[in-house]
């Protein structure tokens, strides 16, 4: 938990990067049950969250998504490890992998819908 906090703090304050918390916030009550979903600063209704959850599940299971994700991941790694000529090449590869990870976490958060 502390490790995640430190990573998020460093990423947000030193690198000015977009974090998952900037995009998706799941608000829970004291018993740990999910009560609200915020996309950015906008609260999403339970019904819209349910729809987004189904869409996220479909997207993640689609062949097109798997091909896009795997292709971008492979290209980022190729540029970082085999084709890099300077530090910027490695940085852009890492940024691509970070963006892919953020998208994956966003889908996971949207899929986490549980009706009350």
N, C-alpha and C positions, 0 to 999 in steps of 0.2 A: 504494500500500500504506500509506504514512504517512497519506495523506488519509483512508482508510477507518478506520485506527486512531484518528485524532483525532476523526472523526465519532462512532464508537462510544463512545469515552471520554467525550466531551462529553455525548452523549445519555444514557449510563448514569449518569454521576456528577453531572451538573448537573440533568438533567431527570427522573431516576429512571424512565426509560422502559424498556420491554421491548425488547431487541435480539434479532436473529436468533440470536446465540450463546447466549442464555438459553433458547431453544426447541430449536434444532437445532445439533448439533456433529458434523461428519464428521471422524473421526480418521484421519490418513494415516500411512503408514510413511515411512522416510527416502527411499524411491524415488518417493514421491508417489502410491503406490497406496492406495486406500481400504481401511481395515481394519475400522473400527467406526463405528456410528451411535449417537449419544446424542440422545434426545428428552427435553429437560429434563436430568435427571441419570440417566435410565434407559437402559441399553444395550439396543438392539434387535437381535434375531438377524438373520442374513443372510436367512433365509426371510421373516421378518416385514417386513424392509426391502424385499424383492422385491415382496411383496403391497402394501405402502404405495406403492411406486413405480408399480405398475400402477393403483392407485386414484387417485393424483395425476394420472397421464396422462389417465385417464378423466374425472376431475372437470374438469380444465383444458380438455378438448375438448368438454365438455357445453354446450349452449345455455343452460341455466339458470345455470351459473357465469358465462358471458360476460355475460348480462343483469344478474345481480346485481352483478358487478364494475363494469361500465360505468355502471349506474344510480347506484351509490354514488359512483363517481368524479365523475360529472356533477353530482350533488347537492352534493358537497363543494365543487367548483369554483364552482358557482352561489352557494352561501352565502358563499364567500370573496370572490368578485369582484363580485357583483351585489347580494346581499341583506345583506351585512354591515353592522351598525350600530355595532359596537364591536370592540375587539381580540379579545375572547373568541370572536366568531363566526369570525374568521380562524383563531384557534388551534384551534377544534374542527374546522374544515375541514381544516387541516393534519394534525391527529391522525388524522382519517379516512383521508386519503391515505397517511399513514405506516403505518397498520394494514393497508391494502390492499397496500402495497408489501411489508410484512413477510409477509403471507399468500402473496403471489406468490413471494417468495424461499424460503419454506418449501416450497412445491410444487416449485420448481426443485431444491432440495436433495434432496427425497425422490425426484424423478425421476432423480437422478444415480446411482442404483444401478447398479453394474457388478459382476457376479459375479466371484469370485476365479478 
